[in-house]
Amino acid sequence: MKTPALLTLPLALLLGACAPSVTGGSAQTPSSLDVDDPVNIRPGESLYVAHTYPAPYFGIDNARMGEFVPVNFDDSDSLGRVRNVSKDIVWFENVTTDAPAGWTVSLNRTVAEREMIKTETVGSTTKVNFYNRLKLVYKVAVPADAPVGPQAIKVVVTDRAGVKKTLPLLLNVVK
């Protein structure tokens, strides 16, 4: 049996929309790696990389985190577990790097996240335990003539209070 061409094209477009996006291809789908893991990148390539840090590392306590991303106790799954919350925030005023000439490393977005690890409801009271984190999403671009091999880059972020933190970004240029 032949499938009509008019049906084939919409079906192909619909299924193509279900395909996963390329990890690292956008700020919304960055490659998420541990800080100690190198990011593999090819000469001439650019990609997005996310590193996640505990919020207290940047001096953000529980109360301050609650201003950014309050827990929504009314948003829970079918088992009554309160859902994770996240929100893009502006926390860093200035970002500098010691990247080699021709390389570009920029902070694309900062996301405040609260990951719920336990929800407990007794009567009308709900308690949650959660992790407070900041996810920093970098855009990294390497020139076409970048030498193959490891490259450690220091990223210095300055928050709105003027406090500086030096963060490692480990790259590995591969062919």
Secondary structure as a PSIPRED ss2 file (coil, helix, strand):
# PSIPRED VFORMAT (PSIPRED V4.0)

   1 M C   1.000  0.000  0.000
   2 K C   1.000  0.000  0.000
   3 T C   1.000  0.000  0.000
   4 P C   1.000  0.000  0.000
   5 A H   0.000  1.000  0.000
   6 L H   0.000  1.000  0.000
   7 L H   0.000  1.000  0.000
   8 T H   0.000  1.000  0.000
   9 L H   0.000  1.000  0.000
  10 P H   0.000  1.000  0.000
  11 L H   0.000  1.000  0.000
  12 A H   0.000  1.000  0.000
  13 L H   0.000  1.000  0.000
  14 L H   0.000  1.000  0.000
  15 L H   0.000  1.000  0.000
  16 G H   0.000  1.000  0.000
  17 A H   0.000  1.000  0.000
  18 C C   1.000  0.000  0.000
  19 A C   1.000  0.000  0.000
  20 P C   1.000  0.000  0.000
  21 S C   1.000  0.000  0.000
  22 V C   1.000  0.000  0.000
  23 T C   1.000  0.000  0.000
  24 G C   1.000  0.000  0.000
  25 G C   1.000  0.000  0.000
  26 S C   1.000  0.000  0.000
  27 A C   1.000  0.000  0.000
  28 Q C   1.000  0.000  0.000
  29 T C   1.000  0.000  0.000
  30 P C   1.000  0.000  0.000
  31 S E   0.000  0.000  1.000
  32 S E   0.000  0.000  1.000
  33 L C   1.000  0.000  0.000
  34 D C   1.000  0.000  0.000
  35 V C   1.000  0.000  0.000
  36 D C   1.000  0.000  0.000
  37 D C   1.000  0.000  0.000
  38 P C   1.000  0.000  0.000
  39 V E   0.000  0.000  1.000
  40 N E   0.000  0.000  1.000
  41 I E   0.000  0.000  1.000
  42 R C   1.000  0.000  0.000
  43 P C   1.000  0.000  0.000
  44 G C   1.000  0.000  0.000
  45 E C   1.000  0.000  0.000
  46 S E   0.000  0.000  1.000
  47 L E   0.000  0.000  1.000
  48 Y E   0.000  0.000  1.000
  49 V E   0.000  0.000  1.000
  50 A E   0.000  0.000  1.000
  51 H E   0.000  0.000  1.000
  52 T E   0.000  0.000  1.000
  53 Y E   0.000  0.000  1.000
  54 P E   0.000  0.000  1.000
  55 A H   0.000  1.000  0.000
  56 P H   0.000  1.000  0.000
  57 Y H   0.000  1.000  0.000
  58 F H   0.000  1.000  0.000
  59 G C   1.000  0.000  0.000
  60 I C   1.000  0.000  0.000
  61 D C   1.000  0.000  0.000
  62 N H   0.000  1.000  0.000
  63 A H   0.000  1.000  0.000
  64 R H   0.000  1.000  0.000
  65 M H   0.000  1.000  0.000
  66 G H   0.000  1.000  0.000
  67 E H   0.000  1.000  0.000
  68 F H   0.000  1.000  0.000
  69 V C   1.000  0.000  0.000
  70 P C   1.000  0.000  0.000
  71 V C   1.000  0.000  0.000
  72 N C   1.000  0.000  0.000
  73 F C   1.000  0.000  0.000
  74 D C   1.000  0.000  0.000
  75 D C   1.000  0.000  0.000
  76 S E   0.000  0.000  1.000
  77 D C   1.000  0.000  0.000
  78 S C   1.000  0.000  0.000
  79 L C   1.000  0.000  0.000
  80 G C   1.000  0.000  0.000
  81 R C   1.000  0.000  0.000
  82 V E   0.000  0.000  1.000
  83 R C   1.000  0.000  0.000
  84 N C   1.000  0.000  0.000
  85 V E   0.000  0.000  1.000
  86 S E   0.000  0.000  1.000
  87 K E   0.000  0.000  1.000
  88 D E   0.000  0.000  1.000
  89 I E   0.000  0.000  1.000
  90 V C   1.000  0.000  0.000
  91 W C   1.000  0.000  0.000
  92 F E   0.000  0.000  1.000
  93 E E   0.000  0.000  1.000
  94 N E   0.000  0.000  1.000
  95 V E   0.000  0.000  1.000
  96 T E   0.000  0.000  1.000
  97 T E   0.000  0.000  1.000
  98 D C   1.000  0.000  0.000
  99 A C   1.000  0.000  0.000
 100 P C   1.000  0.000  0.000
 101 A C   1.000  0.000  0.000
 102 G C   1.000  0.000  0.000
 103 W C   1.000  0.000  0.000
 104 T E   0.000  0.000  1.000
 105 V E   0.000  0.000  1.000
 106 S E   0.000  0.000  1.000
 107 L E   0.000  0.000  1.000
 108 N E   0.000  0.000  1.000
 109 R E   0.000  0.000  1.000
 110 T E   0.000  0.000  1.000
 111 V E   0.000  0.000  1.000
 112 A E   0.000  0.000  1.000
 113 E E   0.000  0.000  1.000
 114 R E   0.000  0.000  1.000
 115 E E   0.000  0.000  1.000
 116 M E   0.000  0.000  1.000
 117 I E   0.000  0.000  1.000
 118 K E   0.000  0.000  1.000
 119 T E   0.000  0.000  1.000
 120 E E   0.000  0.000  1.000
 121 T E   0.000  0.000  1.000
 122 V E   0.000  0.000  1.000
 123 G C   1.000  0.000  0.000
 124 S C   1.000  0.000  0.000
 125 T E   0.000  0.000  1.000
 126 T E   0.000  0.000  1.000
 127 K E   0.000  0.000  1.000
 128 V E   0.000  0.000  1.000
 129 N E   0.000  0.000  1.000
 130 F E   0.000  0.000  1.000
 131 Y E   0.000  0.000  1.000
 132 N E   0.000  0.000  1.000
 133 R E   0.000  0.000  1.000
 134 L E   0.000  0.000  1.000
 135 K E   0.000  0.000  1.000
 136 L E   0.000  0.000  1.000
 137 V E   0.000  0.000  1.000
 138 Y E   0.000  0.000  1.000
 139 K E   0.000  0.000  1.000
 140 V E   0.000  0.000  1.000
 141 A E   0.000  0.000  1.000
 142 V C   1.000  0.000  0.000
 143 P C   1.000  0.000  0.000
 144 A C   1.000  0.000  0.000
 145 D C   1.000  0.000  0.000
 146 A C   1.000  0.000  0.000
 147 P C   1.000  0.000  0.000
 148 V C   1.000  0.000  0.000
 149 G E   0.000  0.000  1.000
 150 P E   0.000  0.000  1.000
 151 Q E   0.000  0.000  1.000
 152 A E   0.000  0.000  1.000
 153 I E   0.000  0.000  1.000
 154 K E   0.000  0.000  1.000
 155 V E   0.000  0.000  1.000
 156 V E   0.000  0.000  1.000
 157 V E   0.000  0.000  1.000
 158 T E   0.000  0.000  1.000
 159 D E   0.000  0.000  1.000
 160 R C   1.000  0.000  0.000
 161 A C   1.000  0.000  0.000
 162 G C   1.000  0.000  0.000
 163 V C   1.000  0.000  0.000
 164 K E   0.000  0.000  1.000
 165 K E   0.000  0.000  1.000
 166 T E   0.000  0.000  1.000
 167 L E   0.000  0.000  1.000
 168 P E   0.000  0.000  1.000
 169 L E   0.000  0.000  1.000
 170 L E   0.000  0.000  1.000
 171 L E   0.000  0.000  1.000
 172 N E   0.000  0.000  1.000
 173 V E   0.000  0.000  1.000
 174 V C   1.000  0.000  0.000
 175 K C   1.000  0.000  0.000
